[in-house]
């Protein structure tokens, strides 16, 4: 059975500090990081005093989401990221408080740390940073602003898509891109998939601006973009399209089917995210798989590092790998048109 000394050794504090923290001694001056380390160590070692530790066995962390609850239900990508966060947090003994951008965020200031999920403007990032010294952003590159973050490897994913198209002999390549704004309407968000797409095809001397359509990250927008492409380009329709997410691709498939344009025989489609949507449409979508649950888990581990290491200073960015999953919507690279 674990002792106070075991907890103290793991938390790197004195036994007296462990005793006073676990007994919620209000007269002592101990920082939130130290308290978090003690509670976490006690949880890891299954330490109990008289068969129970007074109060919560672990600290609480806040998840701040840029989507509303309803928007998240409509977006499996962010839903899966949050599931990964909550699963890892539970494993490490954390309690969770969920907050949305429409809520008062002051509650997060009382938590041990914050995980901010989604896209935030520079102003919002700084505001969140003022709530706690322990913040990790998920799906938002905040390294230059001094905050740790976890993001998917967009460049490698897009390169895999273009390499696949090229290997199949497809040279006329279009894109259905998404455009968003931060919830405070302060910044328009340039789709990093489009940035990578343009850069890579330009380097290959194969970028054609008229084959690129920009809309929202929704099924309806994908449908409208593809209808526009079909009517504007007619017989010059690209042999392949890269869609910024699965919802866009599903809408595009519907537009192509209405016009009796065969996929992948006449036009291949590959999307991004590889949510459950990809396998439940016809034809099944080829898609770049983003390991969302792992990203969420890693974000919790980054936050735990900040909470448990008193010498943690420099922010860190984890760029998580992705993987191209080939299904029925893209022509096999061994079959040339």
VOGU-3710 file (C-alpha; in Angstrom, 3 decimals, decimal comma):
1> xxxxxxxxxx> 0,000/0,000/0,000  1,371/3,415/-0,946  2,538/5,771/1,785  2,722/9,554/2,056  6,466/9,251/1,390  5,745/7,406/-1,882  3,396/10,178/-2,960  5,945/12,808/-1,940  8,710/11,104/-3,928  6,555/10,885/-7,046
11> xxxxxxxxxx> 5,306/14,478/-6,735  8,824/15,712/-5,850  7,659/17,547/-2,719  8,021/16,947/1,004  5,872/14,484/2,921  4,574/17,395/4,999  3,396/19,164/1,848  1,591/16,012/0,692  -0,147/15,660/4,023  -1,294/19,290/4,110
21> xxxxxxxxxx> -2,446/19,303/0,459  -4,450/16,084/0,796  -6,030/17,425/3,967  -6,845/20,749/2,268  -4,935/22,860/4,737  -6,052/26,411/3,913  -3,216/28,012/5,904  -0,449/26,828/3,582  0,722/28,646/0,477  1,072/26,091/-2,318
31> xxxxxxxxxx> 0,713/26,797/-6,021  -1,911/25,144/-8,210  0,786/23,205/-10,087  2,099/21,670/-6,867  -1,375/20,733/-5,685  -2,098/19,156/-9,067  1,105/17,085/-8,859  0,221/15,859/-5,372  -3,328/14,872/-6,260  -2,130/13,202/-9,457
41> xxxxxxxxxx> 0,576/11,263/-7,626  -1,923/10,121/-5,022  -4,272/8,986/-7,764  -1,530/7,124/-9,656  -0,352/5,312/-6,523  -3,877/4,568/-5,296  -2,960/6,318/-2,056  -5,693/6,473/0,566  -5,749/7,843/4,076  -8,166/6,026/6,314
51> xxxxxxxxxx> -9,485/4,437/3,121  -10,369/7,770/1,565  -8,686/10,994/0,559  -10,725/14,001/1,485  -12,177/15,974/-1,405  -11,529/15,351/-5,085  -8,873/12,773/-5,939  -7,644/14,822/-8,860  -7,674/18,344/-10,286  -10,187/19,624/-12,795
61> xxxxxxxxxx> -9,270/20,754/-16,301  -11,453/22,856/-18,571  -12,191/22,145/-22,219  -13,002/25,368/-24,077  -14,687/24,634/-27,422  -14,969/27,057/-30,305  -18,078/25,232/-31,558  -21,472/25,301/-29,895  -22,788/21,982/-28,616  -25,079/21,664/-31,648
71> xxxxxxxxxx> -22,275/22,443/-34,107  -20,134/19,774/-32,495  -22,900/17,207/-32,958  -22,820/18,036/-36,666  -19,034/17,809/-36,912  -17,643/14,360/-36,145  -14,074/15,688/-36,345  -14,339/17,873/-33,249  -16,548/15,356/-31,493  -13,815/12,734/-31,907
81> xxxxxxxxxx> -11,091/15,124/-30,737  -13,068/15,822/-27,571  -13,641/12,119/-26,976  -9,885/11,572/-27,139  -9,330/14,364/-24,636  -11,933/13,099/-22,187  -10,789/9,480/-22,416  -7,169/10,365/-21,602  -8,178/12,832/-18,906  -10,249/10,149/-17,200
91> xxxxxxxxxx> -7,336/7,706/-17,445  -5,072/10,214/-15,695  -7,679/10,930/-13,042  -8,747/14,407/-14,130  -12,224/15,787/-13,856  -13,567/17,755/-16,839  -15,485/21,014/-17,141  -16,801/21,767/-20,646  -17,167/25,386/-21,724  -18,226/26,850/-25,074
101> xxxxxxxxxx> -17,159/30,167/-26,551  -20,662/31,489/-25,772  -20,204/30,751/-22,042  -18,476/32,842/-19,446  -14,938/31,468/-19,479  -14,098/32,696/-15,990  -14,860/29,214/-14,608  -11,743/27,995/-16,426  -9,590/30,226/-14,226  -10,450/28,018/-11,249
111> xxxxxxxxxx> -9,256/24,860/-13,026  -5,766/23,376/-12,931  -5,391/23,832/-16,685  -7,182/24,445/-19,968  -7,479/22,566/-23,246  -8,766/24,894/-25,987  -10,347/22,948/-28,833  -10,746/24,534/-32,281  -9,773/27,711/-34,090  -9,262/30,930/-32,145
121> xxxxxxxxxx> -8,218/34,453/-33,107  -5,032/35,961/-31,707  -7,140/38,059/-29,360  -9,064/35,004/-28,112  -5,834/33,048/-27,649  -4,394/35,801/-25,463  -7,631/36,009/-23,457  -7,575/32,266/-22,805  -3,909/32,493/-21,864  -4,759/35,075/-19,199
131> xxxxxxxxxx> -7,108/32,595/-17,502  -4,372/30,094/-16,647  -0,625/29,581/-17,068  -1,399/26,013/-18,157  -3,022/25,989/-21,597  -2,769/23,636/-24,583  -4,525/24,309/-27,894  -5,838/21,493/-30,085  -6,190/21,944/-33,875  -4,859/25,504/-33,731
141> xxxxxxxxxx> -1,211/26,429/-34,320  -0,352/28,702/-31,398  3,361/28,045/-31,042  4,370/31,504/-32,316  2,166/33,067/-29,631  3,871/31,067/-26,891  1,346/28,296/-26,282  1,712/24,544/-26,687  -0,493/22,929/-29,321  -1,334/19,735/-31,205
151> xxxxxxxxxx> -2,121/19,880/-34,933  -2,430/17,337/-37,773  0,230/17,120/-40,478  -1,658/18,823/-43,307  1,338/19,014/-45,654  2,081/15,296/-45,601  -1,602/14,432/-46,003  -2,113/16,681/-49,020  1,148/15,467/-50,585  -0,059/11,856/-50,268
161> xxxxxxxxxx> -3,284/12,757/-52,097  -1,473/14,496/-54,941  1,085/11,703/-55,226  -1,734/9,195/-55,538  -3,459/11,190/-58,262  -0,175/11,587/-60,132  0,628/7,879/-59,902  -2,786/7,144/-61,414  -1,997/9,414/-64,347  -4,416/12,160/-63,275
171> xxxxxxxxxx> -3,017/15,601/-64,068  -6,087/17,875/-64,068  -6,643/18,264/-60,324  -9,169/20,527/-58,632  -9,923/21,360/-55,020  -13,059/22,036/-53,013  -11,715/24,141/-50,136  -13,322/25,390/-46,939  -13,294/28,848/-45,417  -14,118/29,794/-41,825
181> xxxxxxxxxx> -13,966/32,707/-39,417  -13,109/32,756/-35,762  -16,145/33,026/-33,508  -15,340/36,653/-32,641  -15,335/37,430/-36,387  -11,863/38,933/-36,025  -9,997/36,617/-38,385  -10,727/34,717/-41,567  -9,071/31,333/-41,443  -7,026/30,294/-44,450
191> xxxxxxxxxx> -7,452/26,553/-44,977  -4,001/24,987/-44,419  -5,016/22,170/-46,798  -5,494/24,707/-49,578  -2,173/26,366/-48,742  -0,406/23,003/-49,040  -2,367/22,097/-52,200  -1,422/25,322/-53,965  2,224/25,208/-52,889  2,746/21,580/-53,919
201> xxxxxxxxxx> 1,003/21,832/-57,290  2,732/25,124/-58,079  6,088/23,451/-57,455  5,034/20,703/-59,871  3,906/23,353/-62,395  0,415/21,888/-62,264  -1,627/24,423/-60,266  -4,722/25,721/-62,055  -6,664/28,418/-60,084  -9,863/27,926/-62,090
211> xxxxxxxxxx> -10,100/24,359/-60,787  -10,323/25,605/-57,172  -13,664/26,371/-55,490  -14,042/27,789/-51,982  -17,060/27,380/-49,717  -17,947/26,184/-46,222  -17,040/22,913/-44,519  -20,552/21,520/-45,029  -22,332/18,958/-47,169  -24,538/21,626/-48,770
221> xxxxxxxxxx> -21,528/23,741/-49,651  -19,764/20,743/-51,204  -22,864/20,094/-53,301  -23,060/23,724/-54,483  -19,331/23,954/-55,249  -19,404/20,808/-57,365  -22,547/21,910/-59,216  -20,804/25,188/-59,997  -17,702/23,361/-61,226  -19,764/21,049/-63,440
231> xxxxxxxxxx> -21,660/23,894/-65,091  -18,695/26,256/-65,440  -16,087/23,747/-66,597  -18,359/21,352/-68,469  -16,153/19,017/-70,532  -13,056/20,533/-68,904  -14,002/19,174/-65,476  -10,887/17,954/-63,606  -10,117/14,249/-63,558  -9,663/14,443/-59,781
241> xxxxxxxxxx> -10,793/16,586/-56,853  -9,352/16,973/-53,394  -12,037/17,924/-50,832  -11,029/19,729/-47,631  -13,216/17,474/-45,466  -15,582/14,522/-45,703  -18,770/16,599/-45,551  -17,715/18,624/-48,588  -16,878/15,418/-50,444  -20,250/13,820/-49,662
251> xxxxxxxxxx> -22,066/16,865/-51,044  -19,858/16,808/-54,138  -20,653/13,130/-54,715  -24,370/13,921/-54,735  -23,895/16,648/-57,346  -21,840/14,329/-59,558  -24,399/11,546/-59,271  -27,208/13,897/-60,274  -25,288/14,705/-63,456  -24,503/11,022/-64,103
261> xxxxxxxxxx> -20,778/11,657/-63,813  -19,203/8,400/-62,695  -16,893/8,286/-59,702  -14,063/7,327/-59,943  -14,170/6,441/-63,665  -14,656/10,041/-64,815  -13,680/11,979/-61,713  -11,828/10,758/-58,598  -12,435/12,293/-55,174  -10,270/12,131/-52,068
271> xxxxxxxxxx> -11,252/13,953/-48,879  -9,665/14,792/-45,523  -10,388/13,684/-41,907  -11,736/10,156/-42,638  -14,685/10,432/-40,288  -17,302/7,675/-40,159  -19,079/9,452/-43,045  -16,386/8,218/-45,422  -17,446/4,576/-45,212  -21,187/5,152/-45,280
281> xxxxxxxxxx> -21,598/6,797/-48,682  -21,532/5,401/-52,188  -18,936/5,068/-53,455  -16,966/4,816/-50,230  -14,673/7,807/-49,844  -10,919/7,692/-50,056  -9,793/10,047/-47,315  -6,779/11,216/-45,334  -7,215/9,745/-41,872  -6,587/12,133/-38,982
291> xxxxxxxxxx> -5,917/10,341/-35,705  -8,237/12,603/-33,740  -8,494/10,561/-30,558  -4,710/10,270/-30,368  -4,385/14,034/-30,885  -6,754/14,619/-27,985  -4,817/12,182/-25,828  -1,486/13,849/-26,627  -2,926/17,265/-25,769  -3,847/15,998/-22,292
301> xxxxxxxxxx> -0,337/14,590/-21,876  1,158/17,971/-22,836  -1,010/19,682/-20,265  -0,063/17,073/-17,657  3,617/17,814/-18,377  3,014/21,484/-17,661  1,187/20,695/-14,434  3,698/18,177/-13,116  7,018/19,744/-14,162  7,931/22,895/-12,215
311> xxxxxxxxxx> 10,678/23,619/-14,757  8,362/23,437/-17,796  8,855/26,693/-19,712  9,146/26,453/-23,485  5,922/25,800/-25,435  5,831/22,679/-27,598  4,030/21,844/-30,816  3,162/18,269/-31,733  2,447/17,767/-35,432  0,609/14,463/-35,556
321> xxxxxxxxxx> 0,969/12,177/-38,564  -1,908/11,318/-40,900  -2,539/8,433/-43,290  -4,177/8,198/-46,720  -6,930/5,549/-46,748  -7,887/4,432/-50,254  -11,433/3,272/-50,968  -13,772/3,363/-53,963  -13,959/7,086/-54,799  -10,460/7,312/-56,284
331> xxxxxxx> -9,143/5,438/-59,291  -6,591/2,751/-58,525  -3,089/3,988/-59,265  -2,407/0,876/-61,319  -5,204/1,761/-63,740  -4,460/4,619/-66,122  -7,273/6,462/-67,829
//
